[in-house]
Amino acid sequence: MDRETRAKIKEKVARLPLSPGVYLMRDKAGTVIYVGKAKALKNRVSQYFVNLASHTKKTRRMVEQVHDFDYFVTATEMEALILECSQIKLYMPKYNILLKDNKTYPYIKIDLKTDFSKVEISRKRPNDGARYFGPYSGGVKQIIDTVNRTFALPDCTRKFPRDFGRERPCLKRDIGLCMAPCTGEIPAEQYRETLRQAADFLQGDYEKTAARLREEMEQYAERMEFEQAAQVRDRLRALEKLTVRQKVVAAPDINRDVVGCAVNELRAVVEIFYIRGGRIVDRQSYQFPAEAAEEREKLMADFLVQLYSRRADIPPEILLSEPPEDQELAEAYLRELRGRPVSLAVPQRGEKKKLCDMVSANAAETLRLLMTRAERQSKLVAELQKLLGLSEPPVRIEAVDISNTAGSDTVGAIVCYENGEPEKSGYRRYQIGSVAEGQDDYAAMKEVMARRFVRALNGEERWRAPDLLLLDGGAGHLSVVSELLSGMGISVPVYGMVKDDKHRTRALVSAEGEIELKVGSPAAALVGQIQEEVHRFAIGYHREKRRGHVVGSTLTKIEGIGETRAKALLRAFGSVKAVSEAELPRLQMVKGMNERAARAVYDYFHK
């Protein structure tokens, strides 16, 4: 992986959400070489590109070939697991070694053509007329057990009708967990109907099955048959757990497209997931100007017509997050293209609605990624303009802070932001001369502002006045600086930044009073970032000055040792303590030192 690719991936990883999902690593040719799932996409994917030495050889080889990656956002980690299995089955990636063994992912088979067949595991999916569900990456035996318990189907090794009446029914018939076809008393059609219900359940008809179980449980409870009610309750709970596993991957005979939409102030994104054989085999995103989404129904109708006029593969069912304009006309058009009926549906509840929600969430994520950093920062600036009621966006913002220790080593600092981003060429540092001794932040702030804006009055371009000036302080600082700027004939909006007891920026102070910054708002985020940055910059300069002061108060007290030699000694030994413990020959070897100066240092610490 070259430096440019690493930088591109690093930037993309930094913008990942902390949502569950599935990621697909691609090589330079665009081939999927690895599929993985994550509880938090940003955390998991970032681990691949830091501390490479700690990875296994296989992972290091994979990371070296990664040129880009894609990802799906899911609602739960379980959805990510099912989707991961589906994508691995589809792409068979090179580096999913542990999942590419001689085994195949199992299906659940229900044969409705044969009398008294059972719910079975199948490693293959032949075209034999039976119904197959899956494939499943794990837990398929538990799923079959749940289905058998829910529908009272047999799970024994007996073959029917061969073994009718050969042995007495087992205990499961007595406790209601098996309809006991072994007795030969269950009609074939009744048994087949029960199997059909189990197949419908595996295909996604959970709510109907759950409603039937709830009704049965309530009937037992009304008859005070609490043991039987508890058994049905356990079956219902098992059913609900199984339902979670069926959210993403549908039955193998399901073909449908799912369309979702997301819009912000700049653009609209329409996302479509193609589901074939119960698996998400592809996805596409289309972006449009934000104006196109002002009529959402028309946008959806136009999108469907334009998309499917270019696609030969039109499924029988298309799920939409919102209705298209003139839905009947759109269905008629698609039916004409396909030659068979096409259903357009906007689900309002159930698993199909959740699937639409997932696609819409991915559309929103695509929309977020399409927004450039400049657009995001510009949005923050616009929010701040709106909050303060400024006539123009504050493109250039400067912030000022004063730092000292008990009135000594007082310094001032200015940071500059342009379009919501730090502009380092506008950073300034000041050593305060107007405060001889003691602490006077007002006088120090006034000196910094006077020196800064005199340069602006001289017409120097890089010293041009900002669109907004922020002071790290309250009403007192605001009053002093406002009076100074007024006297200089400079008109710049000025606000003080104040913090709460948790040291978070809580408000801006103006001449009219405080303006609250709501926690989590874009304006609060920008102002808080600026206040922290100017504080960091001022503190850093103050510490630098203070370190120089400490050096001057120790080594420079030694005869023949000035500031230059003191700094050379500290560079060579790292600390004053190390200098004090050094032997005379080592002191003489320091650049700039001679025998006399080295002897003076040695004698100072040893006599």
N, C-alpha and C positions, 0 to 999 in steps of 0.2 A: 504494500500500500504506500503510494507516494505521499509527499507532504500536502499537496493540493487536495488529494482525495481525503486524507485524514482531517484536514481543516473543514472540508465540506461536510463530512459525516459528523464531526464534533459539533458543528453549528446545528445540524439537523437533530442530533440527539438532545441538545440543550432545549429544543422546542417540543420534545415529546411530552405527552400528558402523563400524569401519575395514575392512569386508569388501567384496568385489566385489558389484556389484548393479546394478539398474535403478531409476531414480526417475521418477515421474510428477508433473509440476507441474499443479495444478488452479486454475481461476479461482473467483470467488465463487459461480458457479452449479454448481460441481463438475465442469465440463467439463475434460477433459485437454487442456492447451494445449501441453505439451512433454514428450517422453520422451527420456531420456538414459541412458547407461551410465557406470559408474565403476569404477575399480580399487579405490578406497577411498571408500565412499559419503560418509562424514563430511567428508573433505577436499574432494571435488568439489562437493557440494551447498552447503557453507559458502561457497565462492567466489562464488556468485551474490549473496550478501547482504552482502558487504563490498566497499568501494572501488568503488562503482557507476560512478564516473566513468571507470574504466578499461575498462568493458564496451563492446561494440559497441552501436549504436542498437537493433538488433533485440533483443539480450539485455536491455537496459535496459527496453524496452517490455514484454518478457515478464515480467521480474521485478516490474514495477509492477502487473501483473495477477494475480500469484500470491497466492492466498489460503490454500492448503494444499498439501501434497504427500504422495504415498504412495511406497513403495519395495518392491522385492523383493530379498532377499538370495540370492546365488548362490555356488557353490563356487569358480568361476574367472572370470576376466575374459572368457574365450571364451564361457562360458555367458551372461554378461551381454550380450555382443554379440548372440548369437542371440536372446535374450529381448527385447532392445531392438528388434530388427528385427520380431519378432512383435507387440510392443505398438504399434509405429508403424503396422504394417499394419492392426491392429485399430482404433485410435483416429484415425489420420490427423490428428495434432495440428496446430494452427494454426502453431506456431513451428518445426516441423521442416521448414523451407522447402527445405533442400538435398536432402532425401530425397523431396520431393513434386514431382517433375518429370513430364514426359510418359512417362517409362519406368516399367515395372512391375517388381516383383521377379521374377526368373526362377525357374521350376520346372525340375526334371529329369523328362523324359517317357520312359516305357518302354511301348511298345505290344506286348502279347503276343498280339494277335489277328492281326497281320500277319506273314507270313513274312520273316525276315531284316531286321527293323527294327533301328534303332540307339538307343543312349542319346543323347538329344537335349535341347537347351535349348528351353523353351517360355515365352513371355511371358504366355500365357493358360492357363487351366485349364478347357477346355470339357468338357462331359459326353459324351465320345466313347468311353468304355469303356477308355481307356488308364489306366495308373497314373502318378500325378504325385507328386513329392516336393519339398518346400520349403515356402514360397519361401525363397530365399537372398539375403542382402544383398550378397554378394561372394564371389569365389573359386569360382563355380559351374563354370567351365571346368576349374579344377584338380581339382574333385571328379569331374567326368566323366572326366577323363584318368586319375585314380586308379582309377575303376571299370573303365574299359576295360583298363588295364594289369593290374589284379587278376584280371579274368575273361577276359583275352585276347580282347576284343571289338574289332571294327574301328573306327577313327576317321577313315578316309579319306573321300573324296568320292564313291566309287563307289556305285552303286545296285544292290541285289540284289533279285530274281534277274536283272535286266536286264543287268548287266555280268559275269555268270559267264563265265570263260574268255577274256575280251577281252584282258587284259593278264597279264603274269607277276606272281606274288605279290611283294610288296615285302619288304624286309629284315626287317620285324618278324616275319614268319612264321619266318624262319631263327633268330632269337634268342628265340623263344618268347613274344613279346608280342602275337601275334594268331593266332587259330585259322584265319585265311585262308578265309573263306567264298567269296572271289572265285574259288577254284579250282573251285567247284561240287561239291566232294567232301564237304562237311559236311551231314548230314541236317538237314532243317528242324526236326524235333523236338528233336534234340540242341542246335541253336542256340537254340531257344526255351527249353529247360531252363536253358541258361547265362544267358539274359536273366532268367529267373525267379529264379535265384540272386542275380543282381545286384540285382533289385528287393527281394528279401528282405533283402539286406544294407542297402540304403538305408532300409528300414523299421525296421532296428534289430537284425537278427540278426548282430551283429558277431563274437561269440565263435565261432560255428560256422564262419564264413568264415575267421577267424584260425587256428582249429585245423586247418582243411584246408590252409592255406598252410604252417603249421609242419610238418605231416606231409610235404608235398611237398618242403620245403626239406631236411628230414632225409633223405629218400630220395635226393635228389641228392647230398647230402654223403656218404652211405654208399657210393654208387657212384663217389665221388671226382670227381663232375662239379661242381667248385667254382664255375665260372662261372655255370652255371644256378642253383646254390644261392644265389649272391650276387644274381642277378636276382630270385629269389623273396623273398629277405631284403629287398631294396629295396621290393618290392611290399607286404610285410608292414608295413614301417615307414610307408609311405605310408598304408596302411589304418589304422594306429594313430593317425596324425595326423588322419585324416578322422573317426575315431570321436569325438574330442574335440568336433568341431563338431556332433555329433548328440545332445548330452546333454539339451538343454532342449526344443527344438522337434521334435516327432515328425512322422511322415508325415501328409500332409493328410487321410488317411482314418481317422485315429485319434481316437476320442472316449473319454475316460475321466475319472474324478474321482480325485484323489489326496488322502488324508487323513493328517494328521500330528498328533501330540500332544506337549505339553510341560507340565510340572508343577513348581511350587515350593511353599514352605511356605504360601502364601496363597491360591493359586488354580490352576486348570488351564485350559489353552487348547487347543481343537481347531481346527485350521486345515484348510481344504479349498481345493484349486486345481481349477478347472473347465477341462479341456482339450477344446477342440472344433476339429476340423479340424487337429489337430496344434499348436494354439496355446493358450496360457493366456489365456482370455478373461475370467476373473473369479476372485476369491478372496474368502473370507469367514472371519472368526474368531468363535469362540463361546467365552465364558468361563464357568467353573463354579467353585463353591467347591472348595477343595483336598480337602475330604472326599469329593467325588464321584469323585476319582481314586484313592481307596484301593482300589477294585475296578476296575482299568483295563479289563478285558475287558467288564465290565458297562457302564461308561461308553461304550465304543466302540459296543456293541450298541444301547444306548438312543439314542445320538446318530444312528446310521444310520436307525433306525426313525422317530424324530421328524423328521429332516431330510427324508427322501424321502417321507414321508406328506404333506408340504406342497409337494413339487416334482413337476411333470409331466415334467420332463426328467431321465430316469434313463438313464445310459449303460450299455453292455453290460459294462463293466469298471470296477471300483472297487479301487484300490490302497490298502492300509492299512499304516501304520507298525507296527501291532500287531494281533493277532487279536481279533475280537469274541467275546463269550460266545455259545455255540451258533451257530456260523457257518452250519451247514446250514439252521437255522430262519430266520436273517436272510436268506440267499439265497432261500429259498422265498418269504418275505414280499415281497422286492423283485421277484422274478419275477412274483408276483401283481399287483403295482402296475404293472409295466412291460408285462406281457403277453408278454414274451420273456425268455430266460435272462439272468441277471445274475451275473457272476463276482466274488466277493470274494477278493482275493489279498493275501498278506503276503510280498512278494518278499524273498528271502534273499541275492541276489547280482545282479549285472548292472545294466543301465541302469535298470530299474524300481526296484531297491533304491536307487540313487542319487537317483532322482526323489523317492522317499519321504523320503529323508534331507534333501533340499533343503526339502521342505514342513515337515518337523519342525523344521529350523533356523529357518524363518520363524515357526513357532509359538513357538519359544523366544524369538525376537526380539520378537514381539508381547507375550509374557509379560513380558519385561524392560521394555517401554515402559509396560505397565499398572501396574507397580509405581511408586507415587508416591515422590517424594523423601523424604517423611516415613517411608514404609515402609522404604526402603533404609537411611536413617540409623538407624531403630529397630533394624534387623537388626544394624548395626554395634555399637550399644550392647549388644544382647543377646549378641553374640559376646564383647565385653569382660567382661560380667558372668560369662559361663561361664568365661572364662580365669582371672579373678581369684577365682572362687568366692564372689561376693558374694550376699547373700541377696535383694537387690532390684536391678533394673536401675539403673545410675548415670545417671539422667535429667539431673541437673545436675552437670557436671564443671568444675572450676576448675584452672588450671595457673599456676605461679608461676616467674618467672625474675628474676635480678639481672644488671645490666649496669654496667660501669664501664671506665675506661681507666687502668690502672696505679694503681688505688685512688682516682682522682679522679672527680668528678661521678657518684657512685654512685646508681643509681636501681633501683626495683623495679617489676614489672608483673604484673598478673593478667589472664588471659583466661578467659572463661566460655563453655561449650558446653551447650546444652540439647537433648536428643534428638538428639545427634550434630551439631548445627548451631551455628555461632558465635552467641552472644547478646551483642550489643555493649553493651547496657545493663548487663551485668555486668563489663565491662572496667574495670580500675582502674590508676592510675599513682601511684607513691610516690617522693618525694624523700627519700633516706635521711638521717637526722640523727644516728643512733647511732654512725656510723663517722666520726669526726672526720678522720682521715687514715689512709692505708694501705689495704690491701685485706683485707676480712674478709667474705666472702660469707655465712658462717654467721650472723654478727651481723645483716647486712642482711636475710637471709631471715627471721630471727627477728622483726625489727622489723616487716616487712611483714605477717607472719602475725598478730602481736599486734594491730596496728592494724586489720587486716581482721576478725578474729574478736571483737574487743571490740564492734564494731557489731552482730555477730550476737547476742551475749549481751544487747544492749540490746533485742532483739526487733523490730528493723526488718525488715519483710518483704523488701525488696529486698536485704538483707544476710544473708538466711537461709543457713545452712551448706550446702555442696554435698554431693552424695551420694558424690563421689570427689574427692580432692585429689591432683594430680600436681605434683611438684617437678622443675625442670630441674637435676638433680644426682644424686649417688650416695648411698651409705650415710651419709656425714657430714651432708648436708642433711636426710636422712630422720630421723636420730637427734635433731637439734636441734629440728625442727618437731614430731616426735612427743612429745618431752618437754614442749614448750610447751603443746601442745593438751591433753595429759593434765593438766597443772597448772591449765588453765583449765576443766577438766571438760567438754571437747568431744570427742565420739566421731565421728570421720570417717575412713574408710579412706584411708591416705596411702601413696603409692608414689613412688619416684624414677625419673626417665627417663634412661637412659644410651644413648650412641651408640657406634657402632663406629668404626674408623679411617677409614671413608669418610663419616663424619658422618651416618649413617643410624641411626634409633632401633632399637636391637637388643634391649632388655630393659627390664623394670620391676623395680625393687629394692624388696623388702619386708623386714620384720624377719626373715623366715625365709630370705631369699636372693633370687637373681635368678629372674625368670620370663621365659623366652625369648619373643620376638615373632617368629614365623616370617614371613620375607619373603613378601609377597603376600597374607597373611591379612587378613581384614577388621579384626581388632583392631589389627594392626600399622599398617594404613593410617590408622585413626582416631587412634591415639596419635601416630603420626608427624606427622599433620596438626596436632594440637594443640601438639606440641612446636615445630614450625616457626612456628606462629602466635604463641605466647607469646614466642619468641625475636625474631621480627620486631617485635612490639609493644614489647618492652623496648629493643631496639636503637634503634628509632625515637625513643623518648622520650629515651634517652641522647644521641643525636646532636643532638636539639633543645636539650637542656641545654648540651651542649658548644658548639654554635654561639653560644648566648647568652654563654657564658664567653669565647669568642674575641672577640666584639664588645666585651665589657667590657674586654678587655686591650689593645685598640687605640684605637678612637675615643673611648672614655670616658676615656682618659688626657689628652685635650685639654681645656684649661681652658674651662669653660662648656658642655661637651658631656656630657650625662648619657645614661642608657639610652634615654630617649624620643627625644632628638634623634639618637642613634646609629642607632636603628632606622629613623627617618624618612629619614636619609641613605642607608642601605642599600636601603630601598624605592625611593628615587628613582634611585639609580645602579647598584644591583645587586651591587656589591662594594666592598671597601675600596680596591682598586687604582683603580677608576673614580673614587671620591671623591678620591683623592690627585691625580688628573690633571685634576679639574674646575677651571674658571675661577671667579673670585670671584663674578661676577654670577649664575652658575648655582647656586652654593652658597647665595646669598641668597634664591633663589626657592623653596627647599625649605620645605615647610610646617613651622612651628615654629622656623625659623632667623631670626636678625636679623643686622644688619650686623656687629656685634661678634663673634657666634659664628661667622659665615662667615669673617671675617678670621682668627680664631683657628685654624680648620681649615686655611685656605689657607696661613697662615704655618707651621703645624706640618709640612706636607709640602714646603714650598718654601724654607725657611730652615734 
